[in-house]
Amino acid sequence: MSGSARRKILLPAILVLLVASASFAQETRRFRGVEFFRDTLWLGNSDGDSAPSPILGVWGAGASFSLGRDFFLLPEMGFYGLDYFYRDGKALPAEIEYADAAGTLVVLVDSLAARSFSITPDTLSVTLGTGPAFSFKIPIVRHGDSPAGEVGSYFIQKMRFLHWEIKAALEWNLTRSLGLSIRLRTLLPVYRIWDPAPFYDGLMAGAGLGLRLRI
């Protein structure tokens, strides 16, 4: 992967992290805690000559900041890996046995505005949130003659990293400082507005579990 392509991938991710860090510094007094999660997401793929729509295992962590009574800011970062190959100007998910694929690290970053609704006081609640999300794809392992640079550049072009996320969570407080959550999330591929394809191509949806630590 060329240095230029790597910079095109890393610079947006670094910018998002810097903005998140600045927000964190300003909102320390509103910090409520962290959540560690494991999600299972389906990734839509409409190309019949590549791998079927893959199932992704996403590991990550997030934070919670109070914006007022029952309103919160929920930034998160998650990671998963997937092989891509490049054909006819497109990067596509590859089968495990495909020889010329690029092993790609995907970094999911989001920052959602959310509201919590109490079901039972201090025990059960539902949180609903929405906001922008970004999927930065970084080829890190080359298998055979994989064009890793083209794979990385493809997802930068036309902002194919831009999503809009909708999330819901059922939260159960075990103690004042420890809780569990059942998470549902959908990431809509905003770039399909100007890069047409079947509506589900690039869509991610699924569920997961979270462990929440509150201060």
Protein Blocks (a to p, Z undefined) as FASTA:
>chain_A
ZZklmmmmmmmmmmmmmmmmmmmmmmmmmpgbdcddddddddddfbfkbccddddddddd
dddddebehiacdddddddddddddeehiacdddfklmbbcddddddddddddddddfbg
hkaccdddddddddddddfbdghjacfklmmmmmmggplabccdddddddddfblmbccd
ddddddddfklmmmgcdfkgopacdddddddddZZ
